[in-house]
Amino acid sequence: MDDKKTALLFMEKLKSGGFRVTAQRETLFAVIAESLGGPTSVQEIWEKSRALDPSIGIATVYRTVNLLEEMGVLNVIYLNEGEFRLEMPGAMFHVAAFCRRCGKLRPLGREAEKQRAVEEWLLEAGMELLPQSLAVAGLCEECRAVMDDCDRFPRCPGPGMGRGRGRGRGRGLSRGRMAPGRGGGQ
């Protein structure tokens, strides 16, 4: 489906749901339709929309993306902090693997199986599954091949920075010595 048809679909769904289609929403629908399939953010959608209509506020972008998602006409797959991927829904439940380093998004397949498992988990909590997309973060094979352990794990102290190694940043005191004038003698 091309971008114009997608934007028209968004408008039709909103109208049929009893919502008004304003000039701002029409602009947003066009920008959102262009953004389908690739990583984007509310900030990016807002900037592209404001280039076309400076009156569009960032809150309008948030509300419109949320509304389209709630109506089931847009899947929002959350990636890194503040970043997501927009897709047209193909199924009630969609699961993909997302590489946190390079951004590749790969479908995991066997979605019916995964959907049943999630439905069971939700039933245990007394809930019902709603249409959605889910991205599970990891590191792809290519990225793992070029990374060392400290790149993989953000809390890794890095070479020479671990605890108990006696290495600092050249400031402070080594063990057993006190600063002059602080009761250390000197």
Rosetta silent file (secondary structure, phi, psi, omega in degrees, C-alpha in Angstrom):
SEQUENCE: MDDKKTALLFMEKLKSGGFRVTAQRETLFAVIAESLGGPTSVQEIWEKSRALDPSIGIATVYRTVNLLEEMGVLNVIYLNEGEFRLEMPGAMFHVAAFCRRCGKLRPLGREAEKQRAVEEWLLEAGMELLPQSLAVAGLCEECRAVMDDCDRFPRCPGPGMGRGRGRGRGRGLSRGRMAPGRGGGQ
SCORE:     score description
SCORE:     0.000 S_00000001
   1 L     0.000  131.555 -179.395    0.000    0.000    0.000 S_00000001
   2 L   -79.754  170.123 -173.771    1.468    3.391   -0.935 S_00000001
   3 H   -59.891  -40.746 -178.575    1.759    6.332    1.468 S_00000001
   4 H   -66.108  -41.439  179.028   -1.304    8.210    0.156 S_00000001
   5 H   -65.997  -38.299  178.881   -3.540    5.134    0.440 S_00000001
   6 H   -64.068  -45.380  178.551   -2.225    4.481    3.941 S_00000001
   7 H   -61.138  -39.897  177.540   -2.941    8.085    5.007 S_00000001
   8 H   -64.784  -38.969  177.432   -6.464    7.758    3.548 S_00000001
   9 H   -60.848  -44.624  177.617   -6.961    4.504    5.461 S_00000001
  10 H   -57.386  -45.169 -179.287   -5.990    6.290    8.698 S_00000001
  11 H   -62.695  -44.789 -179.882   -8.529    9.051    7.921 S_00000001
  12 H   -61.672  -43.215 -179.734  -11.313    6.565    7.140 S_00000001
  13 H   -63.032  -42.064  179.342  -10.675    4.624   10.357 S_00000001
  14 H   -64.133  -46.370  179.238  -10.769    7.792   12.435 S_00000001
  15 H   -59.647  -45.009 -178.940  -13.988    8.995   10.804 S_00000001
  16 H   -67.361  -21.996  176.802  -15.638    5.593   11.270 S_00000001
  17 L   -87.791    2.165  178.027  -14.572    5.694   14.930 S_00000001
  18 L    86.701   12.775 -179.822  -16.333    9.025   15.406 S_00000001
  19 L   -96.943  151.112  176.771  -13.167   11.155   15.497 S_00000001
  20 L   -79.057  145.251  174.002  -12.645   14.405   13.615 S_00000001
  21 L  -107.127  103.146 -178.283  -10.045   14.517   10.872 S_00000001
  22 L   -90.362  169.372  177.222   -8.355   17.897   11.195 S_00000001
  23 H   -61.557  -38.007  178.069   -5.783   19.449    8.867 S_00000001
  24 H   -62.740  -44.202  179.790   -3.112   18.689   11.489 S_00000001
  25 H   -65.024  -38.124  177.616   -4.100   15.025   11.596 S_00000001
  26 H   -59.872  -43.431  177.577   -4.051   14.817    7.793 S_00000001
  27 H   -62.120  -46.407  179.401   -0.480   16.130    7.827 S_00000001
  28 H   -61.511  -41.407  179.497    0.479   13.681   10.573 S_00000001
  29 H   -59.547  -41.113  179.550   -1.101   10.759    8.704 S_00000001
  30 H   -64.259  -43.988 -179.565    1.011   11.574    5.637 S_00000001
  31 H   -67.905  -42.246  178.682    4.224   11.776    7.700 S_00000001
  32 H   -62.974  -41.939  179.138    3.399    8.601    9.654 S_00000001
  33 H   -60.976  -37.838  177.137    2.655    6.755    6.398 S_00000001
  34 H   -68.016  -27.761 -174.670    6.101    7.797    5.084 S_00000001
  35 H   -86.124   -6.138 -176.554    7.715    6.561    8.318 S_00000001
  36 L   -59.667  138.196  172.221    6.304    3.019    8.153 S_00000001
  37 L    89.382  -10.116  179.487    8.822    0.187    8.282 S_00000001
  38 L  -127.030  163.831  178.247   11.840    2.062    9.568 S_00000001
  39 E   -64.391  139.763  178.262   13.069    3.297   12.923 S_00000001
  40 E  -153.163 -176.529  177.877   11.623    6.679   13.894 S_00000001
  41 E  -149.719  164.896  176.089   10.659    8.707   16.951 S_00000001
  42 H   -59.680  -41.268  179.511    7.957   11.129   18.023 S_00000001
  43 H   -57.847  -46.014 -178.982   10.574   13.879   17.739 S_00000001
  44 H   -65.102  -44.603  178.146   11.339   12.937   14.117 S_00000001
  45 H   -62.065  -41.912  179.806    7.652   12.721   13.153 S_00000001
  46 H   -62.210  -46.248 -179.010    7.051   16.064   14.857 S_00000001
  47 H   -62.564  -43.457  178.548    9.945   17.771   13.028 S_00000001
  48 H   -65.107  -39.379 -179.861    8.795   16.461    9.627 S_00000001
  49 H   -67.849  -41.604 -179.620    5.197   17.471   10.400 S_00000001
  50 H   -65.566  -27.992  176.303    6.176   20.954   11.580 S_00000001
  51 H   -64.472  -28.768  179.685    8.015   21.534    8.311 S_00000001
  52 H   -92.414  -33.053 -178.298    4.607   21.100    6.632 S_00000001
  53 L  -149.064   97.580 -176.078    2.445   22.713    9.330 S_00000001
  54 L   -61.411  -12.948 -178.526    4.209   24.741   12.063 S_00000001
  55 L   -81.036   -6.930 -178.218    1.085   24.697   14.260 S_00000001
  56 L   -75.891  125.364  178.178    1.480   20.971   15.051 S_00000001
  57 L   -96.273  159.105 -178.157    2.590   20.388   18.631 S_00000001
  58 H   -64.494  -31.731  178.079    4.500   17.392   19.903 S_00000001
  59 H   -63.429  -34.710  177.846    1.552   16.424   22.149 S_00000001
  60 H   -64.435  -37.380  178.133   -0.592   16.106   19.009 S_00000001
  61 H   -64.339  -49.077  178.485    1.944   13.644   17.585 S_00000001
  62 H   -56.384  -49.186 -177.881    1.856   11.529   20.762 S_00000001
  63 H   -62.197  -40.571 -177.485   -1.947   11.545   20.852 S_00000001
  64 H   -68.939  -44.951  178.136   -2.276   10.669   17.162 S_00000001
  65 H   -61.688  -44.989  178.998    0.214    7.775   17.263 S_00000001
  66 H   -62.243  -41.653 -179.745   -1.465    6.434   20.431 S_00000001
  67 H   -63.853  -45.566  179.027   -4.929    6.785   18.907 S_00000001
  68 H   -63.014  -37.418  177.871   -3.955    4.935   15.712 S_00000001
  69 H   -67.228  -45.810 -179.642   -2.369    2.192   17.822 S_00000001
  70 H   -62.636  -33.020  179.981   -5.439    1.900   20.090 S_00000001
  71 L   -79.037   -7.436  177.388   -7.717    1.689   17.046 S_00000001
  72 L    81.111   15.544  179.033   -5.630   -1.210   15.721 S_00000001
  73 L  -100.613   -2.733 -179.403   -4.578    0.486   12.468 S_00000001
  74 L  -145.611  131.866  173.402   -0.955    0.980   13.465 S_00000001
  75 E   -99.810  129.697  177.451    1.512   -1.262   15.252 S_00000001
  76 E  -110.440  115.597  179.214    4.125    0.546   17.319 S_00000001
  77 E  -104.792  111.330 -176.411    7.181   -1.583   18.041 S_00000001
  78 E   -78.475  129.967 -176.995    9.256    0.073   20.760 S_00000001
  79 L  -109.513 -114.592  176.361   12.994   -0.180   20.170 S_00000001
  80 L   -75.638  174.992 -179.437   15.563    1.908   22.008 S_00000001
  81 L   -56.353  119.292  178.247   14.601    4.644   24.422 S_00000001
  82 L    81.188   -4.382 -177.325   12.356    7.065   22.538 S_00000001
  83 E  -115.348  144.375  179.223   12.663    5.169   19.269 S_00000001
  84 E  -149.484  173.856  176.822   10.129    2.872   17.668 S_00000001
  85 E  -124.721  135.203 -179.441    9.144    1.312   14.384 S_00000001
  86 E  -104.905  133.045  178.873    5.696    1.797   12.867 S_00000001
  87 E  -139.254  152.970  171.689    4.030   -0.979   10.894 S_00000001
  88 L   -76.038  138.974 -178.695    0.619   -1.713    9.494 S_00000001
  89 L   -67.265  131.944  176.359   -0.932   -4.565   11.451 S_00000001
  90 L  -110.662  -21.104 -178.293   -0.746   -7.900    9.688 S_00000001
  91 L  -149.819  169.719  179.471   -1.845  -10.031   12.594 S_00000001
  92 L   -67.737  -32.045 -174.807   -3.272   -9.592   16.059 S_00000001
  93 E  -138.278  128.597 -177.494    0.090  -10.308   17.631 S_00000001
  94 E  -133.047  129.147  179.307    3.511   -9.751   16.085 S_00000001
  95 E  -121.897  134.567  178.584    6.866  -10.534   17.697 S_00000001
  96 E  -135.835  158.157  174.403   10.232   -9.469   16.323 S_00000001
  97 E  -101.529  133.228 -176.771   13.845   -9.550   17.488 S_00000001
  98 E  -119.247  125.844  176.320   15.580   -6.170   17.572 S_00000001
  99 E   -82.315  119.383 -175.984   19.371   -5.747   17.620 S_00000001
 100 L   -69.277  -19.148 -178.196   20.082   -3.038   20.138 S_00000001
 101 L   -90.013  -52.303 -174.168   23.398   -2.159   18.444 S_00000001
 102 L  -100.274  -13.884  176.449   22.667   -1.985   14.692 S_00000001
 103 L    88.216    1.864  179.040   18.881   -1.640   14.790 S_00000001
 104 L   -62.687  140.298  178.086   18.020   -4.632   12.605 S_00000001
 105 E  -120.009  123.212 -177.843   14.523   -5.940   13.189 S_00000001
 106 E  -124.506  130.077  175.887   13.852   -9.575   12.358 S_00000001
 107 E   -65.196  145.668 -177.802   10.510  -11.382   12.583 S_00000001
 108 L   -92.798  -16.362  179.236   10.695  -14.404   14.858 S_00000001
 109 L    75.919  176.324 -179.051    8.131  -16.582   13.097 S_00000001
 110 L    45.840   45.516 -174.692    5.747  -19.127   14.631 S_00000001
 111 H   -65.588  -32.042  179.663    3.665  -16.191   15.839 S_00000001
 112 H   -60.768  -41.026  177.907    0.571  -18.284   16.559 S_00000001
 113 H   -61.800  -47.399 -178.522    2.601  -20.261   19.131 S_00000001
 114 H   -65.183  -38.826  178.876    3.941  -17.108   20.739 S_00000001
 115 H   -62.168  -43.138  178.895    0.484  -15.539   20.757 S_00000001
 116 H   -61.033  -42.276  179.968   -0.956  -18.570   22.581 S_00000001
 117 H   -62.381  -44.990 -179.978    1.794  -18.380   25.200 S_00000001
 118 H   -66.335  -39.943  177.393    1.185  -14.669   25.808 S_00000001
 119 H   -60.072  -39.678  177.724   -2.592  -15.225   25.921 S_00000001
 120 H   -63.849  -44.428  179.051   -2.046  -17.879   28.614 S_00000001
 121 H   -60.101  -44.261 -179.216    0.135  -15.516   30.659 S_00000001
 122 H   -67.241  -38.640  177.669   -2.480  -12.789   30.403 S_00000001
 123 H   -59.296  -40.172  177.505   -5.315  -15.183   31.293 S_00000001
 124 H   -59.229  -29.940  179.467   -3.434  -16.080   34.478 S_00000001
 125 L   -93.537    4.994  179.566   -3.523  -12.359   35.297 S_00000001
 126 L    74.949   28.791 -177.075   -7.218  -12.127   34.379 S_00000001
 127 L  -122.240  166.106  178.915   -6.552  -10.140   31.204 S_00000001
 128 L  -118.397  140.298 -179.474   -7.272  -10.430   27.495 S_00000001
 129 L   -69.887  135.210  174.533   -4.698   -9.905   24.728 S_00000001
 130 L  -106.864  157.381  177.653   -5.080   -6.773   22.601 S_00000001
 131 L   -58.557  133.440 -179.247   -3.612   -6.324   19.093 S_00000001
 132 E  -168.515  165.940  173.174    0.034   -5.342   19.395 S_00000001
 133 E  -120.819  147.600 -176.326    3.588   -5.745   18.222 S_00000001
 134 E  -134.945  133.148  175.216    6.466   -6.603   20.480 S_00000001
 135 E  -114.588  126.278  178.379   10.203   -6.273   19.894 S_00000001
 136 E  -100.379  122.039 -175.108   12.542   -8.329   22.047 S_00000001
 137 E   -80.291  144.701  176.390   15.971   -6.695   22.308 S_00000001
 138 E  -165.305 -164.376  175.857   19.183   -8.607   21.821 S_00000001
 139 L  -123.880  128.166 -179.248   22.406   -8.549   19.825 S_00000001
 140 L   -72.644  166.729 -176.988   22.569  -10.033   16.332 S_00000001
 141 H   -59.828  -41.510 -178.771   25.306  -12.440   15.320 S_00000001
 142 H   -63.600  -43.164 -179.549   27.169   -9.819   13.272 S_00000001
 143 H   -69.112  -39.459  177.978   27.284   -7.326   16.141 S_00000001
 144 H   -61.554  -34.209 -177.217   28.342   -9.967   18.666 S_00000001
 145 H   -67.402  -27.675 -176.613   31.223  -10.918   16.370 S_00000001
 146 H  -104.977    2.724 -177.412   32.708   -7.400   16.448 S_00000001
 147 L  -108.342  148.598  169.928   32.050   -6.542   20.086 S_00000001
 148 L   -96.797  175.947 -175.543   33.992   -7.369   23.215 S_00000001
 149 H   -57.771  -36.943 -177.610   32.298   -8.115   26.531 S_00000001
 150 H   -70.811  -28.612  174.661   32.415   -4.507   27.735 S_00000001
 151 H   -69.673  -34.042 -177.218   30.600   -3.301   24.623 S_00000001
 152 H   -72.605  -35.503 -173.436   27.884   -5.887   25.269 S_00000001
 153 L  -118.679  107.082 -173.324   27.291   -5.064   28.888 S_00000001
 154 L   -59.581  -23.163 -179.192   27.010   -1.351   29.703 S_00000001
 155 L   -87.382   -0.182  177.500   27.890   -1.819   33.380 S_00000001
 156 L   -62.700  130.357 -175.166   31.208   -3.439   32.516 S_00000001
 157 L   -70.385  -14.892 -179.939   33.883   -1.208   34.087 S_00000001
 158 L    87.997  169.604 -176.894   36.164   -1.409   31.045 S_00000001
 159 L   -62.926  127.619  176.305   39.848   -2.237   30.871 S_00000001
 160 L    73.994    5.748 -176.321   41.690   -1.242   34.025 S_00000001
 161 L  -110.701    5.517 -177.243   38.629    0.300   35.635 S_00000001
 162 L   -69.821  162.981  178.401   37.403   -2.620   37.706 S_00000001
 163 L   -71.388  148.227  173.237   37.035   -2.551   41.463 S_00000001
 164 L    77.266    9.204 -179.564   39.912   -3.703   43.590 S_00000001
 165 L   -96.686   -4.092  177.419   42.557   -3.123   40.954 S_00000001
 166 L    73.641   13.769 -179.511   43.997   -0.093   42.696 S_00000001
 167 L  -108.791  129.565  176.621   43.593    2.058   39.614 S_00000001
 168 L  -122.173 -152.854  179.477   41.830    5.325   39.783 S_00000001
 169 L  -106.556   23.284  179.782   41.834    8.434   37.696 S_00000001
 170 L    84.264    1.785  178.631   44.949    9.859   39.274 S_00000001
 171 L  -113.411  165.967  175.478   42.945   11.642   41.950 S_00000001
 172 L    83.886 -165.578 -172.900   42.288   10.683   45.509 S_00000001
 173 L  -122.210  150.484  173.309   44.400    8.635   47.834 S_00000001
 174 L   -81.354  166.350 -177.365   45.807    5.183   47.816 S_00000001
 175 L   -59.432  140.175  173.005   44.885    2.873   50.684 S_00000001
 176 L    88.467  -13.530  179.744   46.311    3.603   54.087 S_00000001
 177 L  -104.998  145.512  176.130   47.338    7.218   53.474 S_00000001
 178 L  -113.869  155.008 -179.696   45.496   10.228   54.722 S_00000001
 179 L   -70.194  146.747  176.470   45.580   13.661   53.231 S_00000001
 180 L   -57.763  140.899  178.846   47.845   16.244   54.848 S_00000001
 181 L    79.633    5.478 -179.135   46.006   18.289   57.449 S_00000001
 182 L  -118.683   29.678  176.960   43.349   15.614   57.923 S_00000001
 183 L    88.241   13.641 -177.072   44.883   13.813   60.845 S_00000001
 184 L   -97.155    1.569  178.120   47.396   11.928   58.771 S_00000001
 185 L    99.242  -91.035 -172.070   50.501   13.415   60.213 S_00000001
 186 L   -19.627    0.000    0.000   52.548   15.026   57.421 S_00000001
